[in-house]
Amino acid sequence: MNRYFKLISLIFFCSMFLLTGCQATTGSLLGATAPDDTLIDLSTKTGENQRWQDFYIIVDYTLNRQADKLSIDGKFIFSDYVKGNLKKVGDVKLWLFLLDDEKRVVEYKQVARTVSSNVDDSVNINAELSLSVEVTAIAFGYRGALVSDGRQREFIWKLPHKNK
């Protein structure tokens, strides 16, 4: 009986761990606030080449808006810092966040993910999102890992922050 109880407890613990551990961490970002340095006002011109960049990532893109649809085409590359100091890409995902007038996330979509471990490769972006009337801005965000010469992982992220 004691063995049976331990087995059931172990199965329960593992099941709970898998259920909570395998949830997408971005699932909790609805309602989160985007940092000011990631904001892109939707009143900016569409159809023109634009650039967003930070310390790790550069995104070259074109937005096209038609009524309640927003499409984005472009690519993302890694910054000179990454290319000069880190050797491999572990796994990096890029999201596009739709924001209301208070910079809160109302919807989001993964628009790109690295498929190569080479820091010099570019990653294509091609996505379409539906816009609700409350969407006034967008923001880029990312999360992933990069690897140095010594096989040390450098975890990188820039995501909206949950207000507490």
RONU-324005 format. One record per atom (N, C-alpha, C): residue number from 1; chain; x, y, z. Coordinates in steps of 0.05 Angstrom, whole numbers, plus 5000, padded with zeros to 4 digits. Example, Ala and Ser with C-alpha at 12.3 -4.5 7.8 and 13.67 -1.06 7.14 Angstrom:
2
1, A, 5264, 4886, 5156
1, A, 5246, 4910, 5156
1, A, 5264, 4934, 5156
2, A, 5257, 4955, 5142
2, A, 5273, 4979, 5143
2, A, 5258, 5001, 5157
//
This chain:
164
1, A, 5016, 4976, 5000
1, A, 5000, 5000, 5000
1, A, 5017, 5025, 5000
2, A, 5039, 5025, 5016
2, A, 5057, 5048, 5017
2, A, 5070, 5053, 4990
3, A, 5078, 5032, 4976
3, A, 5089, 5035, 4949
3, A, 5069, 5047, 4929
4, A, 5045, 5038, 4931
4, A, 5023, 5047, 4914
4, A, 5019, 5077, 4918
5, A, 5018, 5086, 4943
5, A, 5014, 5114, 4950
5, A, 5037, 5131, 4939
6, A, 5061, 5121, 4942
6, A, 5085, 5136, 4931
6, A, 5083, 5138, 4901
7, A, 5075, 5117, 4888
7, A, 5073, 5117, 4859
7, A, 5052, 5137, 4850
8, A, 5029, 5137, 4863
8, A, 5007, 5156, 4856
8, A, 5016, 5184, 4861
9, A, 5030, 5189, 4883
9, A, 5040, 5215, 4890
9, A, 5060, 5225, 4869
10, A, 5078, 5207, 4861
10, A, 5097, 5214, 4841
10, A, 5084, 5221, 4814
11, A, 5065, 5205, 4806
11, A, 5051, 5211, 4781
11, A, 5036, 5237, 4783
12, A, 5023, 5243, 4805
12, A, 5009, 5268, 4809
12, A, 5029, 5292, 4808
13, A, 5051, 5290, 4822
13, A, 5071, 5311, 4822
13, A, 5082, 5316, 4794
14, A, 5089, 5295, 4780
14, A, 5100, 5297, 4753
14, A, 5079, 5310, 4734
15, A, 5054, 5301, 4737
15, A, 5033, 5312, 4720
15, A, 5029, 5342, 4725
16, A, 5029, 5351, 4750
16, A, 5027, 5379, 4756
16, A, 5051, 5395, 4746
17, A, 5074, 5383, 4749
17, A, 5098, 5396, 4739
17, A, 5097, 5400, 4709
18, A, 5088, 5380, 4695
18, A, 5086, 5382, 4666
18, A, 5065, 5402, 4657
19, A, 5043, 5402, 4671
19, A, 5021, 5421, 4664
19, A, 5030, 5450, 4668
20, A, 5044, 5455, 4690
20, A, 5052, 5483, 4695
20, A, 5078, 5490, 4680
21, A, 5096, 5471, 4678
21, A, 5121, 5477, 4665
21, A, 5120, 5479, 4635
22, A, 5100, 5467, 4622
22, A, 5099, 5467, 4593
22, A, 5081, 5489, 4582
23, A, 5069, 5505, 4600
23, A, 5053, 5527, 4590
23, A, 5071, 5548, 4577
24, A, 5061, 5560, 4556
24, A, 5077, 5582, 4544
24, A, 5079, 5605, 4563
25, A, 5103, 5615, 4567
25, A, 5107, 5637, 4586
25, A, 5094, 5662, 4576
26, A, 5089, 5665, 4550
26, A, 5077, 5689, 4540
26, A, 5047, 5688, 4544
27, A, 5035, 5665, 4551
27, A, 5007, 5663, 4556
27, A, 4997, 5682, 4577
28, A, 5014, 5690, 4595
28, A, 5007, 5708, 4617
28, A, 5012, 5737, 4610
29, A, 5018, 5744, 4585
29, A, 5025, 5771, 4578
29, A, 5001, 5788, 4569
30, A, 4977, 5777, 4567
30, A, 4954, 5794, 4561
30, A, 4950, 5812, 4584
31, A, 4948, 5838, 4578
31, A, 4945, 5858, 4599
31, A, 4971, 5869, 4609
32, A, 4993, 5857, 4601
32, A, 5020, 5867, 4610
32, A, 5025, 5894, 4595
33, A, 5043, 5910, 4606
33, A, 5050, 5936, 4595
33, A, 5076, 5934, 4580
34, A, 5076, 5944, 4555
34, A, 5100, 5944, 4539
34, A, 5119, 5966, 4547
35, A, 5145, 5961, 4547
35, A, 5165, 5982, 4553
35, A, 5164, 6004, 4531
36, A, 5169, 6029, 4540
36, A, 5168, 6051, 4521
36, A, 5186, 6048, 4497
37, A, 5209, 6036, 4501
37, A, 5228, 6034, 4479
37, A, 5221, 6013, 4458
38, A, 5198, 5999, 4462
38, A, 5189, 5979, 4442
38, A, 5165, 5989, 4427
39, A, 5153, 6012, 4434
39, A, 5128, 6021, 4423
39, A, 5131, 6032, 4394
40, A, 5111, 6024, 4378
40, A, 5109, 6035, 4351
40, A, 5081, 6043, 4347
41, A, 5076, 6069, 4343
41, A, 5050, 6080, 4340
41, A, 5038, 6071, 4313
42, A, 5014, 6062, 4313
42, A, 5002, 6053, 4288
42, A, 4994, 6076, 4269
43, A, 4996, 6100, 4279
43, A, 4991, 6123, 4261
43, A, 5015, 6129, 4244
44, A, 5037, 6115, 4248
44, A, 5061, 6119, 4231
44, A, 5054, 6109, 4203
45, A, 5069, 6118, 4184
45, A, 5064, 6110, 4156
45, A, 5067, 6080, 4152
46, A, 5049, 6069, 4138
46, A, 5051, 6041, 4131
46, A, 5061, 6039, 4102
47, A, 5071, 6016, 4095
47, A, 5081, 6012, 4068
47, A, 5110, 6021, 4065
48, A, 5122, 6032, 4085
48, A, 5150, 6041, 4084
48, A, 5168, 6023, 4100
49, A, 5193, 6020, 4092
49, A, 5212, 6005, 4107
49, A, 5218, 6019, 4133
50, A, 5218, 6004, 4155
50, A, 5223, 6015, 4181
50, A, 5242, 5996, 4196
51, A, 5254, 6007, 4218
51, A, 5273, 5991, 4233
51, A, 5267, 5995, 4263
52, A, 5268, 5973, 4278
52, A, 5267, 5973, 4307
52, A, 5292, 5957, 4316
53, A, 5306, 5967, 4336
53, A, 5329, 5953, 4345
53, A, 5334, 5957, 4375
54, A, 5348, 5939, 4386
54, A, 5357, 5942, 4414
54, A, 5385, 5929, 4415
55, A, 5394, 5923, 4439
55, A, 5421, 5913, 4443
55, A, 5427, 5887, 4429
56, A, 5407, 5869, 4427
56, A, 5411, 5842, 4415
56, A, 5400, 5838, 4387
57, A, 5378, 5852, 4381
57, A, 5363, 5845, 4357
57, A, 5357, 5870, 4340
58, A, 5357, 5867, 4314
58, A, 5349, 5888, 4295
58, A, 5327, 5877, 4278
59, A, 5305, 5891, 4276
59, A, 5282, 5883, 4260
59, A, 5278, 5904, 4238
60, A, 5281, 5895, 4213
60, A, 5274, 5911, 4189
60, A, 5248, 5901, 4179
61, A, 5228, 5919, 4176
61, A, 5201, 5910, 4170
61, A, 5185, 5931, 4155
62, A, 5163, 5921, 4143
62, A, 5144, 5938, 4130
62, A, 5116, 5930, 4141
63, A, 5101, 5950, 4151
63, A, 5074, 5945, 4160
63, A, 5055, 5954, 4138
64, A, 5034, 5939, 4134
64, A, 5012, 5946, 4117
64, A, 4986, 5943, 4131
65, A, 4970, 5964, 4132
65, A, 4945, 5963, 4146
65, A, 4922, 5968, 4126
66, A, 4903, 5950, 4128
66, A, 4879, 5952, 4112
66, A, 4855, 5946, 4130
67, A, 4840, 5967, 4136
67, A, 4816, 5964, 4154
67, A, 4825, 5952, 4180
68, A, 4815, 5928, 4186
68, A, 4821, 5915, 4211
68, A, 4843, 5894, 4209
69, A, 4859, 5895, 4189
69, A, 4881, 5875, 4185
69, A, 4908, 5890, 4185
70, A, 4927, 5878, 4198
70, A, 4954, 5888, 4197
70, A, 4973, 5866, 4188
71, A, 4988, 5871, 4168
71, A, 5008, 5851, 4159
71, A, 5036, 5863, 4163
72, A, 5054, 5845, 4169
72, A, 5082, 5853, 4172
72, A, 5099, 5834, 4156
73, A, 5118, 5846, 4142
73, A, 5138, 5831, 4126
73, A, 5165, 5842, 4133
74, A, 5185, 5825, 4134
74, A, 5212, 5835, 4139
74, A, 5230, 5813, 4148
75, A, 5250, 5821, 4164
75, A, 5269, 5801, 4175
75, A, 5280, 5812, 4201
76, A, 5290, 5793, 4217
76, A, 5306, 5802, 4239
76, A, 5333, 5789, 4239
77, A, 5352, 5805, 4248
77, A, 5380, 5797, 4249
77, A, 5391, 5803, 4277
78, A, 5414, 5792, 4283
78, A, 5426, 5798, 4309
78, A, 5445, 5822, 4307
79, A, 5447, 5836, 4329
79, A, 5464, 5860, 4330
79, A, 5493, 5854, 4327
80, A, 5509, 5875, 4323
80, A, 5538, 5872, 4322
80, A, 5549, 5860, 4348
81, A, 5537, 5867, 4370
81, A, 5546, 5856, 4396
81, A, 5544, 5826, 4395
82, A, 5521, 5816, 4387
82, A, 5517, 5787, 4386
82, A, 5537, 5774, 4366
83, A, 5539, 5785, 4343
83, A, 5557, 5774, 4322
83, A, 5586, 5774, 4331
84, A, 5594, 5794, 4347
84, A, 5621, 5796, 4355
84, A, 5629, 5781, 4380
85, A, 5609, 5776, 4397
85, A, 5615, 5764, 4423
85, A, 5603, 5737, 4429
86, A, 5583, 5729, 4413
86, A, 5570, 5704, 4418
86, A, 5572, 5687, 4393
87, A, 5572, 5661, 4396
87, A, 5579, 5644, 4373
87, A, 5555, 5629, 4361
88, A, 5535, 5623, 4377
88, A, 5513, 5607, 4367
88, A, 5486, 5617, 4378
89, A, 5465, 5611, 4363
89, A, 5438, 5617, 4372
89, A, 5427, 5592, 4383
90, A, 5417, 5594, 4408
90, A, 5403, 5570, 4420
90, A, 5375, 5568, 4408
91, A, 5358, 5587, 4414
91, A, 5331, 5588, 4404
91, A, 5321, 5616, 4411
92, A, 5313, 5631, 4391
92, A, 5303, 5658, 4396
92, A, 5276, 5661, 4381
93, A, 5256, 5671, 4395
93, A, 5230, 5675, 4384
93, A, 5224, 5705, 4385
94, A, 5211, 5715, 4364
94, A, 5203, 5743, 4362
94, A, 5173, 5745, 4361
95, A, 5161, 5763, 4378
95, A, 5132, 5767, 4379
95, A, 5126, 5795, 4371
96, A, 5101, 5798, 4361
96, A, 5090, 5824, 4356
96, A, 5066, 5827, 4374
97, A, 5067, 5848, 4390
97, A, 5046, 5853, 4410
97, A, 5028, 5876, 4401
98, A, 5001, 5872, 4402
98, A, 4982, 5892, 4396
98, A, 4974, 5906, 4423
99, A, 4975, 5932, 4423
99, A, 4972, 5947, 4448
99, A, 4948, 5967, 4447
100, A, 4937, 5972, 4470
100, A, 4916, 5993, 4472
100, A, 4929, 6019, 4478
101, A, 4913, 6040, 4483
101, A, 4924, 6067, 4488
101, A, 4939, 6070, 4514
102, A, 4937, 6050, 4531
102, A, 4952, 6050, 4557
102, A, 4976, 6031, 4555
103, A, 4984, 6023, 4531
103, A, 5007, 6006, 4526
103, A, 5004, 5978, 4537
104, A, 4979, 5969, 4541
104, A, 4974, 5942, 4551
104, A, 4969, 5923, 4527
105, A, 4979, 5899, 4530
105, A, 4977, 5878, 4510
105, A, 4948, 5869, 4508
106, A, 4936, 5871, 4484
106, A, 4909, 5860, 4480
106, A, 4910, 5835, 4463
107, A, 4931, 5831, 4448
107, A, 4935, 5807, 4432
107, A, 4964, 5806, 4424
108, A, 4974, 5782, 4416
108, A, 5001, 5780, 4407
108, A, 5004, 5755, 4390
109, A, 5026, 5754, 4375
109, A, 5031, 5732, 4357
109, A, 5061, 5728, 4354
110, A, 5069, 5703, 4354
110, A, 5097, 5698, 4348
110, A, 5100, 5701, 4318
111, A, 5119, 5719, 4309
111, A, 5122, 5725, 4281
111, A, 5147, 5713, 4269
112, A, 5165, 5703, 4286
112, A, 5190, 5691, 4275
112, A, 5203, 5675, 4297
113, A, 5219, 5656, 4287
113, A, 5235, 5639, 4306
113, A, 5260, 5630, 4291
114, A, 5282, 5630, 4305
114, A, 5307, 5622, 4292
114, A, 5305, 5592, 4285
115, A, 5317, 5585, 4262
115, A, 5318, 5557, 4254
115, A, 5347, 5548, 4250
116, A, 5365, 5568, 4252
116, A, 5394, 5562, 4249
116, A, 5409, 5570, 4274
117, A, 5431, 5558, 4279
117, A, 5448, 5565, 4302
117, A, 5468, 5587, 4295
118, A, 5468, 5596, 4270
118, A, 5487, 5616, 4261
118, A, 5478, 5644, 4268
119, A, 5494, 5659, 4282
119, A, 5487, 5687, 4290
119, A, 5486, 5706, 4266
120, A, 5498, 5698, 4244
120, A, 5498, 5715, 4220
120, A, 5473, 5712, 4202
121, A, 5457, 5692, 4208
121, A, 5434, 5687, 4191
121, A, 5411, 5706, 4198
122, A, 5395, 5713, 4178
122, A, 5371, 5729, 4183
122, A, 5347, 5711, 4184
123, A, 5326, 5720, 4197
123, A, 5302, 5705, 4200
123, A, 5279, 5721, 4188
124, A, 5264, 5708, 4169
124, A, 5242, 5722, 4156
124, A, 5218, 5725, 4174
125, A, 5205, 5748, 4170
125, A, 5180, 5754, 4184
125, A, 5158, 5758, 4164
126, A, 5136, 5744, 4168
126, A, 5113, 5747, 4150
126, A, 5089, 5738, 4166
127, A, 5072, 5758, 4174
127, A, 5049, 5751, 4190
127, A, 5026, 5771, 4185
128, A, 5002, 5762, 4191
128, A, 4979, 5779, 4189
128, A, 4963, 5776, 4215
129, A, 4954, 5799, 4226
129, A, 4939, 5799, 4250
129, A, 4913, 5816, 4247
130, A, 4893, 5808, 4261
130, A, 4868, 5824, 4261
130, A, 4870, 5845, 4282
131, A, 4861, 5869, 4275
131, A, 4862, 5892, 4294
131, A, 4835, 5897, 4305
132, A, 4833, 5899, 4331
132, A, 4808, 5908, 4344
132, A, 4809, 5938, 4346
133, A, 4786, 5951, 4352
133, A, 4785, 5980, 4352
133, A, 4803, 5992, 4375
134, A, 4809, 5976, 4395
134, A, 4824, 5987, 4418
134, A, 4854, 5987, 4412
135, A, 4864, 5975, 4390
135, A, 4892, 5974, 4385
135, A, 4902, 6001, 4373
136, A, 4921, 6013, 4387
136, A, 4932, 6039, 4378
136, A, 4962, 6038, 4372
137, A, 4975, 6016, 4381
137, A, 5004, 6014, 4378
137, A, 5012, 5985, 4377
138, A, 5036, 5980, 4369
138, A, 5047, 5953, 4369
138, A, 5075, 5954, 4383
139, A, 5085, 5931, 4390
139, A, 5111, 5929, 4401
139, A, 5123, 5902, 4394
140, A, 5149, 5902, 4391
140, A, 5163, 5877, 4387
140, A, 5173, 5867, 4414
141, A, 5176, 5841, 4416
141, A, 5188, 5829, 4439
141, A, 5201, 5803, 4431
142, A, 5220, 5793, 4448
142, A, 5234, 5769, 4441
142, A, 5242, 5755, 4467
143, A, 5249, 5729, 4463
143, A, 5260, 5713, 4485
143, A, 5276, 5691, 4472
144, A, 5299, 5684, 4485
144, A, 5314, 5662, 4474
144, A, 5341, 5659, 4488
145, A, 5358, 5644, 4475
145, A, 5385, 5639, 4487
145, A, 5406, 5641, 4465
146, A, 5429, 5651, 4472
146, A, 5452, 5653, 4455
146, A, 5475, 5639, 4469
147, A, 5494, 5629, 4454
147, A, 5515, 5612, 4466
147, A, 5542, 5625, 4459
148, A, 5559, 5627, 4480
148, A, 5586, 5638, 4476
148, A, 5606, 5616, 4469
149, A, 5631, 5624, 4465
149, A, 5653, 5606, 4459
149, A, 5655, 5584, 4479
150, A, 5653, 5591, 4505
150, A, 5656, 5572, 4526
150, A, 5631, 5556, 4532
151, A, 5612, 5557, 4513
151, A, 5587, 5542, 4515
151, A, 5569, 5552, 4538
152, A, 5574, 5577, 4547
152, A, 5557, 5589, 4567
152, A, 5533, 5600, 4552
153, A, 5509, 5596, 4563
153, A, 5485, 5607, 4551
153, A, 5479, 5635, 4563
154, A, 5472, 5653, 4545
154, A, 5464, 5679, 4553
154, A, 5434, 5681, 4546
155, A, 5417, 5682, 4566
155, A, 5389, 5684, 4561
155, A, 5381, 5713, 4557
156, A, 5366, 5718, 4535
156, A, 5358, 5745, 4528
156, A, 5328, 5747, 4527
157, A, 5317, 5770, 4534
157, A, 5289, 5774, 4531
157, A, 5283, 5803, 4533
158, A, 5262, 5811, 4519
158, A, 5250, 5837, 4521
158, A, 5220, 5833, 4516
159, A, 5205, 5833, 4537
159, A, 5177, 5827, 4536
159, A, 5161, 5847, 4553
160, A, 5136, 5851, 4547
160, A, 5119, 5868, 4564
160, A, 5120, 5859, 4593
161, A, 5116, 5878, 4611
161, A, 5117, 5872, 4640
161, A, 5089, 5870, 4652
162, A, 5085, 5850, 4668
162, A, 5060, 5847, 4682
162, A, 5059, 5866, 4705
163, A, 5038, 5881, 4707
163, A, 5034, 5900, 4729
163, A, 5025, 5885, 4754
164, A, 5036, 5892, 4776
164, A, 5028, 5878, 4801
164, A, 5013, 5896, 4819
//
